[in-house]
Amino acid sequence: MRRDDLDPDARVRVFAELAEHFKTLVSFPPEAVEAMPDEQYIRNVVDLLFRPRGAASAKAAAA
């Protein structure tokens, strides 16, 4: 939520550290994450952790 308040270099470092941590917890196929920027990786993690239940089904049904 405060990412735009960070200095760009600090922002890159913060997301890199967070992504490194989460990548040690869950293993994904390399081709699924190797080209993904760290910030997007973390945004995906946050979405998965905090999305209301059923929201994924609703999104899929709407598409």
C-alpha positions in Angstrom: 0.0 0.0 0.0 2.9 2.4 0.7 5.1 1.2 -2.2 4.8 4.6 -4.0 6.1 6.4 -0.9 9.4 4.5 -1.1 12.5 5.6 -2.9 12.8 3.6 -6.1 16.0 1.8 -5.0 14.6 1.0 -1.6 11.4 -0.3 -3.2 13.4 -2.7 -5.4 15.4 -3.9 -2.4 12.3 -4.4 -0.2 10.5 -6.4 -2.9 13.6 -8.5 -3.7 14.0 -9.4 0.0 10.4 -10.3 0.4 10.4 -12.4 -2.8 13.5 -14.2 -1.7 11.9 -15.1 1.6 8.6 -16.4 0.0 10.5 -18.3 -2.6 12.1 -20.3 0.1 8.7 -21.3 1.5 7.0 -22.4 -1.7 8.5 -23.9 -4.8 7.1 -23.1 -8.3 8.3 -24.3 -11.6 11.2 -22.0 -12.8 9.4 -21.1 -16.0 6.4 -19.7 -14.0 8.5 -17.2 -12.0 11.9 -16.7 -13.6 10.8 -13.7 -15.7 8.4 -12.3 -13.1 9.6 -9.1 -11.4 9.9 -9.4 -7.6 7.2 -6.8 -7.0 4.7 -8.8 -9.1 5.6 -12.0 -7.3 4.8 -10.3 -4.0 1.6 -8.8 -5.3 0.5 -12.3 -6.4 1.4 -13.7 -2.9 -0.6 -11.0 -1.2 -3.5 -11.5 -3.5 -3.5 -15.3 -2.8 -3.2 -14.8 1.0 -5.8 -12.0 1.4 -8.3 -12.5 -1.4 -11.7 -13.2 0.0 -12.7 -16.8 -0.4 -14.7 -17.4 -3.5 -13.3 -14.3 -5.2 -11.2 -16.5 -7.6 -14.4 -18.4 -8.6 -16.3 -15.2 -9.2 -13.4 -13.8 -11.3 -13.3 -17.0 -13.4 -17.1 -17.1 -13.8 -17.1 -13.4 -15.0 -14.4 -14.1 -17.6 
